[in-house]
Amino acid sequence: MAIILASASPRRKELLRLITPDFEVVTSSVDESAVRADSPSGLALALACAKCEDVARTHFSDAVIGCDTVVEAGGKVLGKPRDKADARRMLQMYSGRSHLVHTGVCVQKAGLREKFTVTTRVTFCPMTRAEIEAYISTDEPYDKAGAYGIQGTAARFVRGVEGCYFNVMGLPVSRLYAALKSLGVRI
């Protein structure tokens, strides 16, 4: 039995290596724009389950991990920014405020499944217009839900984190480890 990560995210691969170095990556073909849910945390879980189920169809006896991260600010879902203007808008929403990061995780092995969502509250310091402009002129915001990487230079804007830090990066490591163990996955 193999452990399969249904995500090409470099951050998720890095974080899964904290649990085990032995896994494969198989990217799902799910059309994320077609997935709907009644809340931001529900959307994160629905996307994670869709990705997991898609990959598990061809890896039934393996442990398949599907994940998705959704940032919620002011009750709105913030995905990856489309462009600089979108990244600017997101960062302005965070400045001096808190927002939520939801990561949905679905683990499936031989028909058994465990699914959950972990939510972390992140509070940003007030940011000046110049700080926002400098940050969005880097490559860092554009491949991340919510337009920032907490593990990168955006760390200087983070006043506090309530909950799992790794969740903000895209994978709640401790909770995933517990789920893998509960399904009998040997690590």
SVG drawing of the C-alpha trace seen along z (x, -y; Angstrom):
<svg xmlns="http://www.w3.org/2000/svg" viewBox="-25 -53 37 55">
<polyline fill="none" stroke="black" stroke-width="0.4" points="0.0,0.0 1.3,-3.4 0.4,-6.8 -0.8,-9.1 -1.0,-12.9 -3.7,-14.2 -2.1,-17.6 0.8,-19.1 1.3,-21.9 5.0,-22.2 4.1,-23.3 1.9,-20.2 4.6,-17.9 7.1,-19.6 4.6,-19.3 3.7,-15.6 7.4,-14.8 7.2,-15.8 5.0,-12.7 6.6,-10.3 9.2,-10.6 7.5,-7.7 4.6,-9.0 3.6,-9.6 1.9,-12.6 -1.0,-12.0 -2.8,-15.2 -6.6,-15.0 -8.5,-16.2 -11.4,-17.7 -12.9,-20.9 -12.7,-23.0 -15.0,-25.7 -17.8,-23.2 -17.7,-22.3 -20.1,-24.2 -20.8,-24.3 -22.8,-26.4 -19.8,-27.8 -16.1,-28.5 -15.1,-25.6 -17.6,-23.4 -16.1,-24.4 -12.6,-23.4 -13.9,-20.0 -16.0,-19.4 -12.9,-20.2 -10.7,-17.9 -13.2,-15.1 -13.7,-15.6 -9.9,-15.4 -9.5,-12.4 -12.4,-10.5 -11.1,-11.3 -7.6,-9.8 -8.9,-6.9 -10.8,-5.6 -7.5,-4.4 -5.7,-3.9 -8.4,-2.0 -6.0,0.0 -3.7,-2.9 -4.1,-5.7 -5.2,-8.7 -5.0,-12.2 -7.1,-15.0 -6.6,-18.6 -7.8,-22.0 -7.3,-25.4 -9.8,-28.2 -9.2,-31.7 -12.2,-33.5 -12.2,-37.2 -15.3,-39.2 -17.4,-36.2 -16.0,-35.9 -13.9,-33.1 -10.5,-34.3 -8.8,-32.0 -5.5,-32.5 -5.3,-36.1 -5.9,-36.6 -3.5,-39.5 -1.8,-42.3 -5.1,-44.2 -6.7,-41.1 -3.7,-40.4 -3.8,-44.1 -7.5,-43.8 -7.0,-40.7 -4.1,-42.2 -6.0,-45.4 -8.8,-43.2 -6.3,-41.6 -4.5,-44.8 -5.1,-45.3 -7.7,-42.5 -8.2,-38.8 -9.2,-36.2 -9.8,-32.5 -7.9,-29.8 -9.8,-26.5 -8.1,-23.4 -10.3,-20.4 -8.7,-17.0 -10.1,-13.7 -8.2,-10.4 -9.5,-7.3 -8.1,-3.7 -9.9,-0.7 -13.3,-2.2 -12.7,-3.6 -12.7,-7.3 -11.9,-10.0 -12.6,-13.7 -12.2,-16.9 -11.7,-20.6 -9.2,-22.5 -9.6,-26.3 -6.9,-28.7 -7.4,-32.4 -4.6,-34.7 -4.3,-38.3 -2.3,-40.8 -0.7,-44.0 -1.8,-47.2 0.1,-47.4 1.0,-50.5 0.2,-51.0 3.9,-50.8 4.3,-47.5 1.4,-46.0 2.8,-47.3 6.3,-45.9 4.8,-42.5 2.6,-42.2 5.6,-43.1 7.2,-39.7 6.2,-36.3 5.2,-35.1 1.4,-35.9 0.3,-34.5 0.2,-30.7 -1.3,-30.8 -4.9,-30.9 -5.4,-34.3 -2.4,-35.9 0.2,-35.3 2.6,-32.7 2.9,-32.8 6.2,-30.9 7.6,-33.6 8.2,-37.3 4.5,-37.8 5.5,-36.5 6.5,-40.1 2.8,-41.2 1.4,-38.4 0.7,-39.6 -0.8,-36.3 -2.0,-32.8 -4.7,-31.0 -4.7,-27.3 -2.5,-25.2 0.3,-27.1 0.9,-24.3 -2.8,-24.6 -2.1,-28.1 0.5,-26.6 -2.0,-24.1 -1.8,-20.9 -2.7,-20.4 0.2,-18.0 -0.8,-16.7 -4.5,-16.1 -3.5,-14.4 -1.1,-12.1 -3.8,-11.1 -6.2,-10.4 -3.7,-8.2 -3.0,-6.2 -6.8,-5.8 -7.1,-4.2 -4.3,-1.9 -1.8,-3.4 1.7,-2.3 4.0,-5.2"/>
</svg>
